[in-house]
């Protein structure tokens, strides 16, 4: 509806624009033609004076300039007005072309899809946390009580309870990892700083974390930054042979900068399937930029700039 309304407004604007431009163009042509004719006539008379019209060359020069100058100034100003009107009419009639509008629509649609996907992950995380995870916790507790409080059971029955208890605890641990991978609740509750602190504490190598966020970003951008750090530290543990890593997150105006550095062997290449390709896709999903510096021998620096909308 908005686009249709804009097209109608443009159509109304264009109807008087055509005759007006035509009239100004004709006026400019007349003024310039008059100026050229006068200049030519005066030049001819200066070269070939005619008795009775121009007595002397010295008398003719100020007269000629006095006649021609206003005409040329008027022609120049008229041409300037026409140029301005023509540019305004072009902007009103043409506007963004079809491909520019299509690109804008696709960009907006992609942003909506990314936000919707992140919201759906948060919903699934809440459902699992409040539903299946709580039931598994209750089941593991009951099996633990049965394992400790029924000493007179036959050995085979005890073994069944022990196995069930251990499997329930393993399932609960796996579910917690799955829930955390979907969307950590702490990210919504306490923000990116607290969520990254948990990642750093669980990392297999010592991680120095520095976070400077005067204001929170949008939930989608925070999620991308969180999972970028998670995947980058996972790559450090799997491939870098590093003894330490550093994570730095800062916000500068409307840009959130995330950098993960390690002192490993270097040589990280996105084409080798080291997880950097998936990381890049996450960053690009919010129109961010990703850069990787990983010379042989290290250090490796993976950094991203994310548009930060509060």
Secondary structure as UniProt FT lines:
FT   HELIX           2..47
FT   TURN            51..53
FT   HELIX           57..93
FT   HELIX           98..130
FT   HELIX           132..149
FT   TURN            151..152
FT   HELIX           155..182
FT   HELIX           185..190
FT   HELIX           192..202
FT   STRAND          206..212
FT   HELIX           219..235
FT   HELIX           236..240
FT   STRAND          244..252
FT   TURN            253..254
FT   STRAND          255..262
FT   HELIX           270..272
FT   HELIX           276..284
FT   TURN            285..287
FT   STRAND          289..294
FT   TURN            296..297
FT   STRAND          300..307
//
